[in-house]
Amino acid sequence: MLAEGARRLAQGERPRLNDLILTPGNAARLADRLAHLRGAAMKLGQMISMDAGDVLPAELSTILARLRDQAQRMPPAQLDRVLKREWGADWRRRFRHFEATPIAAASIGQVHRATLPDGRVLAIKVQYPGVADSIDADVDNVATLLRISNMLPATIDLAPLLAEAKRQLAEETDYLREGRELQRFGDLLSGDTRYVVPVLEEALTTPRVLAMSFVAGAPIENLATASQADRNAAMTALIELVLRELFTFGVMQTDPNFANYRWQSDTKTLVLLDFGAARPVLAQTSDAYRRLIEAGLARDLDKVRETALETGFIGPGADTAHRPAIDRIIRAIDAAMNREGPFDFGDRAFVPVVRQEAEAMLADRAAWHVPPVDTLFVQRKVSGTALLAARLRARVQVRELAAAAITSESRHPQHALGDNQDDRSETVPRPPASLV
């Protein structure tokens, strides 16, 4: 940053601090360092690379996309030490064959293929040493960068978000917990041939090693060159899954990283991987989305805005200062959603309209707003799914799927619990109601 600032000053420019941070050169350095650090730091970089969508310049998005599935692998000696600690000194005797070279290396762990003596093939996820211990420091360091770069206004209270990010990331390092979520989703989706969930191998699973059946499949991004029918089928299954998580299951895998999905072209099956980010969906969050969908299906645009304001999607400051822009954004999305036929995610004609209207709102830092924490995690999954659908140029009957989801006889499980619903509603930190 200092070098770039000095260069620009010498040329007579007066650069802003955040312009010096998000240069292509710095983005490349950031991606390389986060890939070496792994853990929470790399996962936060992945979130930035995905969630920025159309906001970041194309070259920066391309550089940060390296973080999607490109961590530095453990050296063989380090891997052996980890497995000895988890399985004992004679761990190799448990397998007919264990592939030392990982088949994938991501933010928290790397995955190896192994064959049991009975011939079953497993995928073994091994956590990088020290990842769990670095979460607090990693999250705090990213928060410090946001503060000193002036990317966020001082009025935004980061404390609830940081606390929840640390809690969620700590849960993702508990592979026993992820194993239970793997089993839960396997049960929830059993009998639906559109989805495949690996089977947990409990005898080999520990807090830092997760063992499951190996399920073959191609990266879901490969569907970009597949037939329109296959692209539509894959995204229809994925969007319907998101709706079921939100309105029926009461639990959602909230990490939409593309690496968490595979596609089996011969069976037209969606392979679901990585349930570390699975978390309960609070009943009030489900209700908020239900009310928004009801208003949208009715094309009551005033009701859409009012509901978004009541449920925290829009802050009161933005509604007061920028209501005409908000209304124009809602109208643009409504027009796109209500064209005849399936919704074409590849048709991005409405995006420039939304971006143009949003620019003034983004420039007004006094109007920035933090939605409820639970909503942020759900919306991350919704937005990431929409981004994948756009990459695949899928055409999906979104209105019909949404209408069926909110009128289904299956209800969110927390609604039946009354005052005893999920106690996380009392423990999850939330921004103060008055926060703009």
MARLUMKE-185401 format. One line per field, with one value per residue (C-alpha): residue number from 1; x, y, z; residue in one letter. Coordinates in Angstrom, 2 decimals, m for minus. Example, Ala and Ser with C-alpha at 12.3 -4.5 7.8 and 13.67 -1.06 7.14 Angstrom:
BEGIN
k: (1:2)
c1: (12.30:13.67)
c2: (m4.50:m1.06)
c3: (7.80:7.14)
r: (A:S)
//
This chain:
BEGIN
k: (1:2:3:4:5:6:7:8:9:10:11:12:13:14:15:16:17:18:19:20:21:22:23:24:25:26:27:28:29:30:31:32:33:34:35:36:37:38:39:40:41:42:43:44:45:46:47:48:49:50:51:52:53:54:55:56:57:58:59:60:61:62:63:64:65:66:67:68:69:70:71:72:73:74:75:76:77:78:79:80:81:82:83:84:85:86:87:88:89:90:91:92:93:94:95:96:97:98:99:100:101:102:103:104:105:106:107:108:109:110:111:112:113:114:115:116:117:118:119:120:121:122:123:124:125:126:127:128:129:130:131:132:133:134:135:136:137:138:139:140:141:142:143:144:145:146:147:148:149:150:151:152:153:154:155:156:157:158:159:160:161:162:163:164:165:166:167:168:169:170:171:172:173:174:175:176:177:178:179:180:181:182:183:184:185:186:187:188:189:190:191:192:193:194:195:196:197:198:199:200:201:202:203:204:205:206:207:208:209:210:211:212:213:214:215:216:217:218:219:220:221:222:223:224:225:226:227:228:229:230:231:232:233:234:235:236:237:238:239:240:241:242:243:244:245:246:247:248:249:250:251:252:253:254:255:256:257:258:259:260:261:262:263:264:265:266:267:268:269:270:271:272:273:274:275:276:277:278:279:280:281:282:283:284:285:286:287:288:289:290:291:292:293:294:295:296:297:298:299:300:301:302:303:304:305:306:307:308:309:310:311:312:313:314:315:316:317:318:319:320:321:322:323:324:325:326:327:328:329:330:331:332:333:334:335:336:337:338:339:340:341:342:343:344:345:346:347:348:349:350:351:352:353:354:355:356:357:358:359:360:361:362:363:364:365:366:367:368:369:370:371:372:373:374:375:376:377:378:379:380:381:382:383:384:385:386:387:388:389:390:391:392:393:394:395:396:397:398:399:400:401:402:403:404:405:406:407:408:409:410:411:412:413:414:415:416:417:418:419:420:421:422:423:424:425:426:427:428:429:430:431:432:433:434:435:436)
c1: (0.00:2.82:4.63:1.51:0.60:4.05:3.90:0.53:1.56:4.63:2.28:0.29:m2.65:m4.32:m5.28:m7.80:m6.76:m9.24:m8.14:m4.63:m5.86:m7.94:m5.38:m4.76:m1.25:m2.46:m5.33:m2.83:m0.64:m3.68:m4.85:m1.40:m1.00:m4.49:m3.90:m0.78:m2.52:m5.54:m8.23:m10.55:m8.48:m8.79:m12.48:m13.18:m11.32:m13.51:m16.60:m15.33:m14.60:m18.10:m20.30:m18.87:m20.68:m20.79:m19.29:m15.56:m13.70:m13.36:m9.58:m9.90:m12.69:m10.56:m7.58:m9.62:m11.35:m8.06:m9.13:m12.18:m10.30:m6.58:m5.05:m1.43:m1.27:0.29:3.74:3.65:5.50:3.00:0.08:1.57:1.91:m1.73:m3.03:m0.86:m2.32:m5.89:m5.71:m2.58:0.91:m0.27:m2.97:m1.87:m2.94:m6.55:m6.41:m5.65:m4.44:m4.22:m3.43:m0.86:m1.57:m4.83:m7.59:m8.71:m7.25:m9.56:m9.63:m9.87:m8.68:m7.56:m9.22:m7.58:m8.97:m8.47:m9.55:m10.59:m9.64:m13.21:m12.81:m14.96:m13.53:m13.59:m12.96:m10.91:m10.92:m7.95:m7.91:m4.84:m3.09:m3.63:m6.67:m9.04:m6.60:m6.21:m9.90:m10.12:m6.93:m7.86:m11.31:m9.97:m7.27:m9.79:m11.95:m8.91:m8.29:m11.91:m11.61:m8.26:m9.14:m12.32:m14.30:m17.03:m18.52:m17.87:m21.60:m21.59:m21.29:m19.11:m19.10:m22.19:m20.98:m17.48:m18.80:m21.06:m18.34:m16.01:m18.72:m19.61:m15.98:m15.28:m18.20:m16.79:m13.56:m15.50:m15.63:m17.71:m20.38:m20.06:m20.43:m23.75:m24.92:m23.85:m26.05:m28.91:m28.96:m28.60:m31.75:m33.62:m32.89:m33.15:m35.45:m34.97:m32.88:m31.90:m29.40:m26.53:m25.04:m21.91:m22.29:m20.38:m17.72:m18.08:m15.25:m12.66:m14.16:m12.58:m12.79:m10.07:m10.61:m13.87:m14.30:m17.12:m17.91:m16.25:m18.84:m17.64:m18.80:m17.58:m17.17:m20.51:m18.91:m18.30:m22.01:m21.37:m20.65:m23.39:m26.81:m29.41:m31.54:m28.76:m28.03:m31.71:m32.07:m29.07:m30.10:m33.75:m32.65:m30.34:m32.88:m35.55:m33.10:m32.52:m36.29:m36.69:m33.88:m35.52:m39.17:m39.26:m36.03:m35.31:m31.58:m29.41:m25.93:m25.01:m21.74:m22.51:m18.88:m19.13:m16.65:m19.34:m21.33:m20.63:m22.73:m23.16:m24.08:m25.07:m27.64:m28.46:m27.70:m26.47:m23.71:m23.72:m20.45:m19.25:m21.82:m19.57:m21.53:m24.93:m26.88:m30.47:m32.75:m34.71:m38.49:m38.54:m36.05:m38.16:m41.25:m39.46:m38.65:m42.15:m43.71:m41.36:m42.18:m45.93:m45.72:m43.56:m45.88:m48.82:m46.76:m47.62:m44.45:m45.31:m45.79:m42.42:m40.70:m42.68:m41.92:m38.23:m38.13:m40.05:m37.88:m34.53:m33.56:m33.67:m32.62:m34.84:m32.12:m32.02:m35.82:m36.07:m33.29:m33.56:m37.13:m37.46:m34.26:m35.45:m38.78:m37.02:m34.83:m37.90:m39.69:m36.69:m36.47:m40.25:m40.24:m37.41:m39.09:m42.43:m41.37:m43.16:m41.60:m38.84:m36.59:m33.45:m30.50:m28.28:m30.22:m28.53:m30.28:m31.74:m28.38:m27.09:m30.36:m30.02:m26.33:m26.99:m29.73:m27.65:m24.60:m26.12:m27.29:m23.84:m22.27:m24.52:m22.63:m25.07:m27.74:m25.71:m27.47:m26.69:m29.58:m30.10:m27.17:m29.25:m30.61:m27.08:m26.12:m29.29:m28.95:m25.37:m26.67:m29.48:m27.14:m24.45:m27.00:m28.24:m24.65:m24.05:m27.29:m26.10:m22.72:m24.54:m27.09:m29.83:m33.55:m35.66:m39.35:m38.46:m41.93:m43.55:m40.92:m41.25:m45.05:m44.98:m42.43:m44.46:m47.77:m46.40:m48.04:m44.55:m43.84:m40.64:m40.02:m39.50:m43.11:m44.27:m42.02:m43.73:m41.79:m39.32:m38.04:m34.32:m32.54:m29.99:m32.53:m31.53:m27.79:m26.99:m25.67:m27.80:m27.24:m29.26:m32.71:m31.83:m28.75:m29.05)
c2: (0.00:2.41:1.72:2.17:5.34:6.82:6.04:7.76:10.77:11.17:11.32:14.11:11.96:11.99:8.33:7.13:4.46:1.82:2.40:1.38:m1.84:m3.28:m3.16:m6.25:m6.58:m6.44:m8.80:m11.33:m10.95:m11.26:m14.44:m16.02:m15.20:m16.34:m19.61:m20.13:m19.13:m21.36:m21.64:m18.78:m16.21:m18.15:m18.87:m15.15:m14.50:m17.10:m15.32:m12.00:m13.55:m15.05:m12.52:m9.54:m10.80:m8.01:m5.41:m6.08:m5.41:m8.56:m8.87:m8.74:m11.32:m13.62:m13.31:m13.90:m16.86:m18.74:m19.12:m21.25:m24.54:m23.86:m24.02:m25.04:m28.79:m30.35:m31.85:m35.68:m35.69:m33.27:m35.32:m38.46:m36.69:m35.55:m39.04:m40.68:m38.32:m39.04:m42.76:m44.09:m45.00:m47.96:m46.03:m47.34:m50.87:m49.68:m49.36:m51.43:m48.21:m44.56:m41.96:m39.57:m36.89:m35.10:m34.97:m31.55:m28.89:m26.22:m23.67:m25.88:m29.30:m31.46:m34.59:m37.96:m41.04:m44.31:m47.93:m50.11:m53.80:m54.72:m52.70:m49.70:m46.37:m43.46:m39.73:m38.70:m35.03:m34.11:m30.76:m28.56:m28.31:m25.06:m23.96:m24.04:m22.06:m19.26:m18.39:m15.49:m13.84:m14.33:m12.80:m9.91:m9.18:m9.02:m6.70:m4.49:m4.28:m3.22:m0.54:1.01:0.99:2.95:0.41:0.42:3.47:3.88:3.56:m0.13:m2.31:m5.24:m6.92:m9.14:m10.19:m11.00:m13.01:m15.03:m15.53:m16.90:m19.20:m20.53:m21.09:m22.88:m25.20:m25.91:m27.20:m29.81:m32.78:m34.85:m32.19:m32.13:m35.90:m35.57:m32.96:m35.25:m37.97:m35.53:m34.37:m37.95:m38.82:m35.70:m36.39:m40.17:m41.43:m38.35:m39.64:m36.14:m35.86:m37.96:m37.40:m39.37:m41.93:m41.25:m43.78:m43.29:m45.62:m43.40:m39.99:m37.85:m34.13:m33.42:m36.21:m36.82:m40.12:m40.75:m42.75:m41.47:m40.22:m39.50:m36.42:m33.59:m30.01:m28.30:m25.43:m27.94:m27.75:m24.40:m26.35:m28.98:m29.03:m26.47:m29.31:m30.49:m26.95:m26.39:m29.71:m29.14:m25.63:m26.59:m29.30:m26.90:m24.06:m26.48:m27.74:m24.18:m23.68:m26.95:m26.02:m22.67:m23.67:m27.38:m28.69:m25.77:m26.30:m25.00:m25.67:m22.00:m22.20:m21.88:m22.46:m24.11:m26.78:m28.13:m29.47:m32.12:m33.29:m36.83:m36.39:m40.03:m40.11:m36.35:m36.34:m33.52:m34.59:m32.60:m32.19:m30.35:m29.78:m27.93:m24.70:m26.30:m24.25:m23.97:m21.51:m19.52:m19.49:m15.68:m15.84:m18.40:m16.23:m13.15:m14.90:m16.37:m12.91:m11.47:m14.27:m13.88:m10.17:m10.82:m13.47:m11.10:m8.38:m6.02:m3.95:m1.61:m4.66:m6.03:m2.84:m2.66:m6.30:m5.86:m2.93:m4.71:m7.82:m6.01:m6.57:m2.80:m0.29:2.65:5.11:3.76:3.70:7.33:8.70:6.47:5.20:6.11:4.17:1.22:1.25:1.30:m1.66:m3.61:m2.82:m3.95:m7.27:m7.73:m7.16:m9.67:m12.30:m12.00:m12.42:m15.27:m18.69:m19.86:m17.27:m16.95:m16.48:m15.89:m12.77:m10.10:m7.14:m5.99:m6.02:m2.67:m1.04:m2.38:m1.45:2.10:2.66:1.07:3.28:6.34:4.23:2.71:6.15:7.26:5.53:6.89:4.63:1.40:m1.30:m4.71:m7.20:m9.78:m12.19:m15.29:m13.57:m12.80:m16.49:m17.53:m14.73:m15.77:m19.19:m17.64:m15.18:m17.79:m20.13:m17.35:m16.57:m20.20:m20.24:m17.13:m18.76:m21.77:m19.61:m21.84:m21.35:m22.29:m22.02:m19.95:m18.53:m21.96:m23.48:m20.61:m20.78:m24.52:m24.11:m21.60:m23.43:m26.89:m28.81:m29.37:m26.56:m25.24:m27.55:m24.65:m23.47:m26.54:m25.77:m22.60:m20.78:m23.65:m23.19:m23.39:m21.72:m20.19:m17.42:m16.21:m16.69:m15.50:m11.93:m9.47:m5.85:m3.39:m2.64:1.02:0.33:2.20)
c3: (0.00:0.89:m2.38:m4.47:m2.55:m3.07:m6.80:m7.19:m5.12:m7.32:m10.31:m8.70:m7.60:m4.19:m3.73:m1.18:1.30:0.13:m3.50:m2.44:m0.85:m3.70:m6.50:m8.66:m7.23:m3.66:m4.41:m5.75:m2.65:m0.41:m2.16:m1.91:1.78:2.72:0.88:3.01:6.23:5.49:8.14:8.98:7.08:3.83:4.39:4.85:1.61:m0.11:1.18:m0.19:m3.59:m3.86:m2.12:m4.01:m7.12:m9.66:m7.30:m7.57:m10.84:m12.94:m12.47:m8.68:m8.65:m10.81:m8.46:m5.30:m6.95:m6.43:m2.81:m3.63:m3.42:m3.38:0.08:0.66:1.30:4.37:3.84:4.13:7.46:8.97:7.64:9.23:12.59:12.49:11.65:14.30:16.86:15.75:14.89:16.60:15.40:13.31:11.46:8.04:9.05:8.94:5.14:2.10:0.47:1.54:m1.13:0.32:m2.28:m1.42:m3.99:m2.66:m0.37:1.01:3.81:6.91:5.74:2.85:1.50:0.78:m0.93:0.93:0.50:3.43:3.67:2.62:m0.61:0.30:m0.89:1.54:1.42:4.48:5.43:7.61:9.40:9.20:12.57:14.42:12.39:15.35:17.50:14.94:14.44:16.89:15.64:11.96:12.36:14.45:11.88:9.03:11.16:11.78:8.03:7.48:10.13:9.18:5.48:6.23:4.18:6.82:8.52:12.23:12.92:11.95:15.04:13.99:17.41:16.88:13.44:14.65:17.59:15.32:12.71:15.39:16.75:13.29:12.31:15.59:14.86:11.39:12.95:14.97:12.62:15.06:14.77:10.97:10.96:12.79:10.27:7.43:8.88:9.45:5.82:4.62:6.55:5.43:1.76:1.81:m0.93:m3.13:m6.00:m7.13:m4.26:m2.93:0.53:1.55:4.34:7.54:8.61:12.36:13.42:11.70:12.52:15.25:16.13:13.53:10.95:9.06:7.21:4.75:1.66:m1.51:m4.01:m7.54:m9.39:m11.60:m10.33:m10.69:m12.63:m15.46:m16.15:m17.82:m21.03:m20.52:m22.12:m21.09:m19.72:m17.40:m16.20:m15.51:m13.67:m11.43:m10.40:m9.97:m7.51:m5.68:m5.44:m4.23:m1.60:m0.34:m0.05:1.84:4.21:4.85:5.18:5.98:7.50:9.82:9.22:6.38:5.07:4.80:2.83:m0.92:m2.00:m5.42:m4.31:m1.96:m4.92:m7.55:m10.48:m11.77:m15.43:m16.01:m13.20:m13.20:m9.47:m7.25:m4.84:m1.58:0.33:3.45:6.18:8.60:8.08:8.75:11.29:12.53:10.77:13.33:12.93:12.67:9.80:7.96:8.53:7.18:3.90:3.71:4.02:1.39:m1.03:m0.43:m1.20:m4.25:m5.65:m5.16:m6.92:m4.07:m4.36:m1.49:0.70:m0.44:0.71:3.96:4.78:3.96:6.35:9.14:8.99:8.85:5.21:4.72:7.38:8.36:7.33:3.78:3.57:4.67:2.49:m0.58:m0.88:m4.60:m5.40:m3.32:m5.16:m8.54:m7.51:m6.39:m9.67:m11.73:m9.90:m10.08:m13.85:m14.32:m12.13:m13.91:m17.51:m19.24:m18.73:m16.36:m14.77:m16.91:m14.55:m17.58:m18.53:m16.41:m18.05:m14.74:m12.91:m14.30:m13.26:m9.72:m9.57:m10.75:m8.19:m5.42:m6.04:m4.37:m1.44:m1.01:m1.14:1.73:4.54:7.12:5.58:5.83:7.81:9.32:9.06:11.83:12.02:11.25:8.15:6.96:6.97:5.16:2.63:1.98:0.88:m1.19:m2.91:m3.52:m5.08:m7.36:m8.34:m9.31:m11.32:m13.16:m13.90:m15.36:m17.20:m15.84:m16.43:m13.43:m12.50:m9.45:m8.83:m8.92:m6.61:m4.13:m4.14:m3.51:m0.70:1.30:0.86:1.64:4.49:5.93:8.36:9.87:12.88:15.29:14.83:16.74:19.71:20.91:23.60:23.78:20.24:19.48:22.38:20.01:19.46:22.93:22.56:19.03:19.27:17.33:16.35:18.46:17.02:16.64:14.50:11.19)
r: (M:L:A:E:G:A:R:R:L:A:Q:G:E:R:P:R:L:N:D:L:I:L:T:P:G:N:A:A:R:L:A:D:R:L:A:H:L:R:G:A:A:M:K:L:G:Q:M:I:S:M:D:A:G:D:V:L:P:A:E:L:S:T:I:L:A:R:L:R:D:Q:A:Q:R:M:P:P:A:Q:L:D:R:V:L:K:R:E:W:G:A:D:W:R:R:R:F:R:H:F:E:A:T:P:I:A:A:A:S:I:G:Q:V:H:R:A:T:L:P:D:G:R:V:L:A:I:K:V:Q:Y:P:G:V:A:D:S:I:D:A:D:V:D:N:V:A:T:L:L:R:I:S:N:M:L:P:A:T:I:D:L:A:P:L:L:A:E:A:K:R:Q:L:A:E:E:T:D:Y:L:R:E:G:R:E:L:Q:R:F:G:D:L:L:S:G:D:T:R:Y:V:V:P:V:L:E:E:A:L:T:T:P:R:V:L:A:M:S:F:V:A:G:A:P:I:E:N:L:A:T:A:S:Q:A:D:R:N:A:A:M:T:A:L:I:E:L:V:L:R:E:L:F:T:F:G:V:M:Q:T:D:P:N:F:A:N:Y:R:W:Q:S:D:T:K:T:L:V:L:L:D:F:G:A:A:R:P:V:L:A:Q:T:S:D:A:Y:R:R:L:I:E:A:G:L:A:R:D:L:D:K:V:R:E:T:A:L:E:T:G:F:I:G:P:G:A:D:T:A:H:R:P:A:I:D:R:I:I:R:A:I:D:A:A:M:N:R:E:G:P:F:D:F:G:D:R:A:F:V:P:V:V:R:Q:E:A:E:A:M:L:A:D:R:A:A:W:H:V:P:P:V:D:T:L:F:V:Q:R:K:V:S:G:T:A:L:L:A:A:R:L:R:A:R:V:Q:V:R:E:L:A:A:A:A:I:T:S:E:S:R:H:P:Q:H:A:L:G:D:N:Q:D:D:R:S:E:T:V:P:R:P:P:A:S:L:V)
//
